[in-house]
Amino acid sequence: MNSAVLRAVPPIALAVAYPLLAHWATHDGGGVSAAIALLDLVALCLIAPLMQGKAWAWAATAGCAAGLAWLAQTHYPQMLLLAPPMLFVGFVAWMFWRSLRPPREPLITRIVAAMERCEPSQLPPPLYRYSRGLTAGWAYVMAALALANGVLAMIAVPDGVLARLGHTPPVAIGQEEWSLFANLLNYGIVGGFFVGEYALRRWLFPHRPYRHFFDFLRQMAALGPRFWRGLFD
């Protein structure tokens, strides 16, 4: 197993663990389980400098762990769990929208051009227009998910925002139903859109440089960490 694969294991493990931990914490209802889920999220956000041995990252993680341990006997960790699903997908939606503003090139257009080994301006016009429209489509999907997560976090009971503030939501859902949507179904919706769009693109543009879905994923991964980091500059 090469070093690149080994470096990818910790962030993937943390990313997969977070929604499962968050859903478990919501089902458990306690501050300790919520604190564990939040600490996993902190580690995920800081994983690159942590793996590089940066002292400030380890100090920040230790400080967050101490703070969460102090809060674990309160209801605050459960309230904090309401925020990440909305904030994360909202941030991703903003990144897609941001890339549509000149002089930037749309995010999907840049990915397609990198896979086609050309500049975005050199893509065939129909493919360029499609990739730009798809970037906008991802922005709409992620913005809708952010809005849905925000609304559900407000009306969840007994640990939603309105309930915690002492107000009875006009329409309510259970805490576990909120968690099912925020921590699990979100990913299913995103994955379904991703797979469905791939099928549509293969139908519209059959002569692309990948043979099947897994070859497409392999070629995306082969673009490398430097490309993916630069994509969001």
N, C-alpha and C positions, 0 to 999 in steps of 0.2 A: 504494500500500500504506500503510495507516494506521499510526500509531505503536504501537497496541496489538499489531498483528500483528508488527511489527518487534521489539517487546520479547519476544514469545513465541518468536522464532526461536532465540536462544542456549540457553535451557533445554531446548527440544525437541531441538535438535541434540545437546546434551550427554547428554540422557537416552537418545536413540536410540544414540548412540555407545558408551555404557558397556558394555552387554551384548556388543556386537560386539568391543570392545577387550578385555574380560575373557575372552571365548572365545578370541580370538587369542592373548592372553597365556598362557592355559593350554596351548594347542596349542604355542606357542613354548617354554614352559617356563623362560624366562629372567627375571631380575629386572628388566631394563630395560623389557620390554613390560608386565610386571605393574605397574611404577611408573607408566607412562604411563596405564594403565587406572585406577589409584587416584587419580592427579592429576585425571583427568576427573571422577571421583566427587566429589573435594573441590570442584572448580569448580562442579559441579552443586548441591552442598549450599549453597554460598555465592553462587550466581549473583545473587540479588536484591541483596544489599549490594554485590557487585562492580559490577553495572550502575548502582548509585546512586553509585559512586565512593567508597565508604567506605574510609578508609585502613586500618582494622583488618582488613577483609576481604582487601584486597590484600596486607597484611603477613602474614596467616595463610596465604594461598595461596602466597606466596613462601616462607614458612617450611616449609610442607608439601612444596613442590617441592624445596627444598634437602635436607630430610630424606630424601625418596624417592630423590633422586639419590645420596645417601650410601649408602642401603640397596640400590641397584640391583644391586650386584655380589654380594649375598647372597641367601639363599633366603627371607628374611623377606617381601618383597613378594608372593611366591607364596602364602605362608601367610595373609597379610592378605586376599587375594582370596577366601578361604574364608568370611569373615565377612559381607560385605554382603548376599548373598542371604537368609541366615537372619535377620539383624538387621532388614532392611528389611521383609520380609513379616511378621515377628513384631511390629514396631512398628505396622504397619497393622492387624493382627489385634487388638492391644491397643486401638487407637483405636476400632475398631468395638465391642468389648466395653465399653469405657469409656462410650460413648454410650448404652448400654442401661441404665445405672444412673441412677435418679431423682436429682435433678430434671431431668437432661438428656433431650433427645428423641433417638431413634435417628438416626444419620447419614442413612440412606436416607430416613427419614420427613421430615427437614428438606429434603433435596433435592427430594423429591416435592412437598412443600408449597410450596417456592419456585417450582417449575415450574407448579404449579396456582394460584399467586398467592394463597395463603391461609396462615393459621397452621396448624401441625401438628394442633392440636386441632380444626380445622374440616374436616379431611379426612373423607370418608365412612368409617365404621367398618371395612368390609371392606378398604379400601385402606390405612387406618392399620395394621390388624393385619398385612396382607401386607408393608408396608414395614418394620415392626418385625421380622417373621420373616426378611425378606431381609437386614436388618442382621446378625442372628445368623448367617444362612447365610454371609455374607461373612466373618464372624469365624471360623467353623469352617474355611472353605476356606483362609484365609490362615494360620491356626494350623497346619493340616495341612501346608501348604507349608513353613512355617518348620521344623516338626519333620522333614520329609523332607530339607530342605536341611541341617539340622544333622547328621542321621544320615549322609547321603552325604558330608558334609565330613569326618566322623570316619573313614570306611572307604575313602576314595579313596586310590589308590596311583599314584605314589610320593610325592605331596605332601600327603596328608591328615594330619589331626591325629595319629592313632595311628601312622601310618608315620613321621612326623617325630619322634615321641617314642620311636621304636625298638621299637614293638610291631607284631606282625603282626595285622591285622584278621581276626576270625573269618570274615567274609564281605567281599569286596573288590570295588570297581569301579575301572575305569581313570579317570585324571584327566580325560581328554577326555569320558568319559561323565558324570562329575560336572558338568563345565562345560556340557555340552549341556542337562542338566536345569536347573541353577541359573541359567544366563545366557540361555537361549533358551526351553526348554519351560515354565518358570515363567510367562512372559508369554503363551504359547499357552494354558495352562490358565486363567489369569485372563481372557484375551480370550474363550475359549470359554464360560466361565461367564457372562460379561457378555452375550454375544450370546444364549445359550440362555435366560437369565432374561428378556431383553427379549421374546423370542418368547412365553414363557409369560405374561408380563404383558399383552401385546397380546391374548392369547386370553382371559385372565381379566377384563381391564378394557379392552374395545375402544374405549371413548369417552373417550380421553385427549387432551390438547391438543397432540398431535404426529401428523403424518400417516404417517411412516415412520421407519426407523431413523436415517437421516441427518438428518432434521428433529429427531429426539430428541437426537442429538449436538449439533446446532446450538443447540438451546434450552438444553442443559446448559452449553455454552460461553458462551452469552449471559447466564448468571447473573452472570458477571463475576468478576474477581480478588478483589474485596472479600468477596463471598459465600464463595468457596472458602477464603480465608484465615480468615474467621470460623468456618467450619464445624468447624475443628479446635481451636478455643479451649477 
